[in-house]
Structures are given as C-alpha cells and as structure tokens.
Amino acid sequence: MTEPVIDLRPPAHLVHRRAMLFWATRAALGWLFPLVGELLWLLLAAGGLPALIIFFATGVLALTHLTVMPQWRYHVHRWEVTPQVVYTQSGWVNQERRIVPVSRIQTVDTERGPIERIFGLANLTVTTASARGPVHIHGLDLDVAHRLAAELAARTQATVGDAT
Amino acid sequence: MTWQRLSAKMLAVHPVQEVIRFLPVLIGVLFIGRNGQGQLWSLIGLGIAVVSGLLRWFTTTYQVTPTHVRVRRGLLNRRELSVPRDRVRTVDLTARPLQRVLGLSRVVIGTGRSDRHDEGVTLDALATPQAARLREELLRRSPVVEERPAGSELARLVAAWMRFGPFTLSGIATIGVVVGSLANIVNETRVDPAQFGLLHSVIGHITSVPVAVAVLEITVFTVVLVAVLSSLAYVLAFWNFRLVRNEGTLRVTRGLLTTRSTTIEARRLRGAEISEPLLLRAVGGARCQAITTGLRGRGAEHGGSVLLPPAPIGEARRVAAEVIGEATPTTTELGHHGPRARRRRHTRAFLFACAVTGLLVLLWWLARWPAWPWQAALALFPIGVLLAADRYRNLGHALVGRRLVFQQGSLVRRRYMVSAEGVIGWVFHRSFFQRRAGLVSLTATTAAGRQHYTNDDVPVAVAVALADEAVPGLLDPFLVRRE
C-alpha cells in the first residue's frame, strides 16, 4: 500500500495541568464510599478475613485508578477552536473525538462544579440542535474558558438560520 | 387575538377515561365487596384523577397569532409555552375511541426541540374540524387557506400485508398489559386464582402430564397467542393506512379504533430509515420510518414517524425512495469494513457465549444447579457464529451524492439514509480494542430522528474520508496524509 492514508490529527491544545488534580479528587471521592463501607464492615460487623481481602483489593484498585487515570486523561484530553470548527478529544480507555461546525452551535456555556472551583478550572459546554451533539471541554483554566465562550458566542450570533 | 379553550366535551371524556383506567379497582369494590384500606386509597386516587382532569380543562387555554402558538396551563404553577410558528415541523392529530365518538382530536405540535422533559405543545382535545383547520393553518405558511388539492397517494394498506402481523411481535406488549392488570385485579380483590374452575383444571392438567409435554404445550399456546394478538395489534394500528404527499407535506393517516393522522413538513425531512427485525426479515418484510426534525424515532414519538406498516421489503424501499426523492440509497451496494471488523463481530459473539456458559457451569459446579442450563448454553456458540457472520454482512456504509447511508444490525437490521445537510457534527469513538484494530465508530449527529446515527467499526481512514466527503471542508484543517 503506497496510497497515502488519510487521518485526523489530534486537536492542538492540552487542557490545564491542574485538571489532573481535579480528576484525581473526583475519582477519590467516588472511591471513598465503597472503602468506608468496607471499613465499617471490617471493624463494626467483624467481617473477618473476607472483608479484609476485599478491603485491600478495593484499595489497590483505587490507588491504581488514581495514579493511572488522571495522567492518561491529561494526555488524551485536547481541544481546538478555529473560526469554523470546535474540535475536541476526550476519554482515556475509550476515547472520543467530536467535531462541531461553529455555524451549527446553539448555546455556549461555562460550568464550574465545587471541585473545579477549588482548582480554578471551568468546563465549556457547546450544544447543537442535536440532543446527542453537546461537546464538553473539561479542565480548562477559568480565563481560557471565559475567553472561548465569549469568542464562540460572538461567532454564533453572526450565523443565520436555525442551525438544524 | 383571543385565548381559546379546548373543546368542552373533554369535560365528559376525562371522568370516563379515568374510570376506565381504575376499572380493576372498581370491579373489586363493587362486585367482590371486600372493602380494605388499599381500595379506599384507590378510590381517593380515582377522585383526584377525575378532578385534576377537569381542572386541566379549566386551566388550559391556547392562542394562535400570526407569529406564535401559545399555550397556557397549570393551576398553581402557571406556565406559558410559546412556539414560533416557523419552528413547527409536524402536527399530529390523534383520536381515541371515546374522543372519536364525540368528534374530538388531540393535537400535538412538533417543534425542533431536542430536550423534552414535558409534553411540549399538546392540545387535548379540540373538535376535529377545528383541529384540522389548525393543522392546515400551521403547516401552510400563507394565511389564506385555499382549496386543497387532493395530493398524490404514495402508499395505502394492502390486505395481503396483514400476513406480516404475526411477525411483528407487538402482541407481547399486549400480553404484558393484560397479565399486569389481571394481577392487579387478583391483588385488589384477594381472590385465590386457583379457585377458578378453568384455571384450576389447566393447572391440574399441566402438573399431571410429563414435563416435556407441558413445556411443548405452553410454548405452542404462547406462540399462537402472540401471533393472534400481534395480528390484532397490526390491524388496530394500521387499518385504513394512507400516505399522501401534498404540496410541501407528507400525511400519514391510520388506525381502526384510535385514529391518528400525522403531518410532516417535507422541508424538515432529513431522510428515511428502513428497519428489519429478524423475524420480519425472515418473511421478507420491513418497516419504514421518516427521519425528520421535530419527531424522534423512538418512545412516544415513534408512532409519529411511521411511513409504512410492516410491509414487503420492496414496498418499504419504494416508499423510502419516494419520500427522499432518490432510489439509489435504498438498494446501493455498501462498503464493507474489512477483516478486522469481521473478527470483532466473531470475538464478541464468542466471548458472550463463553461468559454465559462459564457462569452456568460455575453455578452447576458450586451452587448445585442442574446441568441442562449450561448444556443448552453451548448452543450459543454455533448461533453466535451465524449471528456474527450476519452482523458483518449487514455492516456497511455508502455515500450516494449528498446522502449518507449507514447499515448495521442482525437482530434488527437498520438502514439509515440521512441527508448530509442534516449532519450537524461528527463523533469518532474508539474503544481500547478498536484503537488496537484501527477501527472507529463513526457517529453523525443531527437534529432529526434519533439525533445520532452510528456506523460501528469503520476503518479509520475510511471513516475520515467518508466524513470529509459528506461535509466538505469541515475536517480540512485537521487532515493529515500518511504514506
């Protein structure tokens, strides 16, 4: 095969490094529930050896998840906004690239959950007329997110029609 | 513009409807006469339902202005819903039997809204002539209603199509409902089912014959019941079916007891879908649906986008071709996705069979289950091979002019024919194993129909080329060529 193969390059920009902390914190909170539950089982209900084994297995799993996932995500999550297109890449084990023409954008908003606010991050959500079309860019620096949202909103206003 | 009310006849319809819904309870109370706490609460529930139905009439008003349709509803929580008239894509008129007798129709106005947390613009119900006038007014942009030309008929129910009825399996849902309400009656009245003579003798018979015979009898009985009920459901839903094209609109009318008439604005039509559930495919039948903004092809709105009852595949293709204006997409050869996609189909079928069999073997070994479940599960291996081969054969894509064709599935084979103008975004999804195999699931998102149309396991280069060709220019800044 000498024929040139056509492919998509990944989007240009990485998200902010602090996003790794955000993902780790969020995942850690998620792991807290099973770990606390198992600890209670071990100590209060005297679960014995099985409870101890399950507790340690969960702990090892959680530690692996917390060390691997945020870095992996950081290397995958990317974004790029051109005058015509919003292009994102996200995920870790399963990855996804989304492309939305700016002319089809319906709404642009920035969102900040409590954990994101601790780390000074925001995520940008771009929706289209399709219920399956929203594009999220997680872990952006707050200023970058605001600037992007303003830029996209201005460009979206310039297009005519109902974007379906 | 004045605010108008729904038809006053609905004041009579609501109580009757609620009473019918609570019929199992009422039978329990009136005829069995064993009053209990639960029944009292059920009666109170009935009262509340009737009163709220009546209140709905008093609190709902609507208005049609030259630019907007507005609906106000709610007693304590007043809501006003306002829809610009140029966003109206579809108008759906439904008349349930009781409403039909009284000459009423429920009007559902479909807009391009993608987030549906409530019913949207529904007027339940207007006098039928008034509803029809409203429909004409909304879908005809000019305010003057001229003499309506007859329009051209694209399809009409043929009696021979009813042979597909038993293969639609829609009877299963009916059985579920019947069993559910029977269980409800039994529960409410606290009658011991074994007391009934018929049921008693049936149970006696089943327990006296050998297991194999009993299983055979029950199977035959269920199959016949499902077939009969499915045919019945087919007739109820598609009696008098007609698909008519008028200037700028498509209109579907159908129904034996509950009549339904859906009008779709042709300008909003983004394509068509042909689906063939395995049983229907085995007897050469298919369904055909419209892909249009304002109607999602599933859930409560599934019925609204039906373009044809289950009918011969040739007929489904003809109607789809008529509706989208070209015949090639319905029959065109599809590009297949190559050996790696084929291997993935087989791997999945094999792993599924392994998982089920493995679980049953474990249960047999550890939990002393009988051996026959895992022995029966061994059949999953040959079935899986057949299924995987069929799934690969059906998997494919094409681009015919500016129309995207995706096909996949075996248990339900679906062919989507979507206009590329309607594509408002692309998603390239790659699981861990897909990345290793160099494949990608390509999804086109749209504002129409299912909102997203996916083709699994396309080779990366093919997917990128397809997306690039379907919507030229969009991917240009990100394309790279590799030797």
Contacts between the chains, C-beta under 8 A, distances in Angstrom:
chain1	res1	chain2	res2	distance
A	2	B	483	6.9
A	4	B	481	4.2
A	4	B	482	6.5
A	4	B	483	5.8
A	5	B	461	4.6
A	5	B	481	7.1
A	5	B	482	4.7
A	5	B	483	7.6
A	6	B	461	5.3
A	6	B	464	5.2
A	6	B	465	5.3
A	6	B	468	7.3
A	6	B	479	6.1
A	6	B	480	7.7
A	6	B	481	5.9
A	6	B	482	7.9
A	7	B	460	6.2
A	7	B	461	6.4
A	7	B	464	6.0
A	7	B	479	7.5
A	7	B	480	5.4
A	7	B	481	7.7
A	7	B	482	5.9
A	8	B	428	7.0
A	8	B	464	5.5
A	8	B	475	6.7
A	8	B	478	5.1
A	8	B	479	6.7
A	8	B	480	7.3
A	9	B	478	5.4
A	9	B	479	7.6
A	9	B	480	4.8
A	11	B	478	7.6
A	80	B	478	7.7
A	82	B	477	5.7
A	84	B	473	7.6
A	84	B	474	7.2
A	84	B	477	7.8
A	85	B	474	6.2
A	85	B	477	7.0
A	85	B	478	8.0
A	87	B	478	6.2
A	93	B	431	7.4
A	93	B	432	5.0
A	94	B	429	7.0
A	94	B	430	7.0
A	94	B	431	4.6
A	94	B	432	6.5
A	95	B	429	7.6
A	95	B	430	5.2
A	95	B	435	7.1
A	96	B	427	6.2
A	96	B	428	6.9
A	96	B	429	4.8
A	96	B	430	7.3
A	97	B	426	8.0
A	97	B	427	7.2
A	97	B	428	4.3
A	98	B	425	6.7
A	98	B	426	7.2
A	98	B	427	5.1
A	98	B	428	7.8
A	99	B	425	6.2
A	99	B	426	4.6
A	99	B	427	7.8
A	99	B	467	7.9
A	99	B	474	6.6
A	99	B	475	6.8
A	99	B	478	7.9
A	100	B	424	7.2
A	100	B	425	4.3
A	101	B	424	7.0
A	101	B	425	7.2
A	101	B	471	7.8
A	101	B	474	5.8
A	104	B	424	4.0
A	104	B	425	6.7
A	128	B	424	4.9
A	128	B	425	5.7
A	128	B	445	6.8
A	128	B	447	7.4
A	129	B	112	6.2
A	129	B	114	6.0
A	129	B	293	7.5
A	129	B	424	6.1
A	129	B	447	3.6
A	130	B	114	6.3
A	130	B	424	5.6
A	130	B	425	6.5
A	130	B	445	4.1
A	130	B	446	5.6
A	130	B	447	5.1
A	130	B	451	4.9
A	130	B	452	6.6
A	131	B	114	4.0
A	131	B	115	6.7
A	131	B	451	4.4
A	132	B	427	7.9
A	132	B	443	7.4
A	132	B	445	5.0
A	132	B	451	4.5
A	132	B	452	3.7
A	133	B	424	6.2
A	133	B	425	4.8
A	133	B	445	4.1
A	133	B	451	7.5
A	133	B	452	7.7
A	135	B	425	7.6
A	162	B	87	7.0
A	162	B	112	6.9
A	163	B	424	7.0
A	164	B	112	5.3
A	164	B	268	8.0
A	164	B	293	5.1
A	164	B	422	7.5
A	164	B	424	7.1
A	164	B	447	3.9
A	164	B	448	7.5
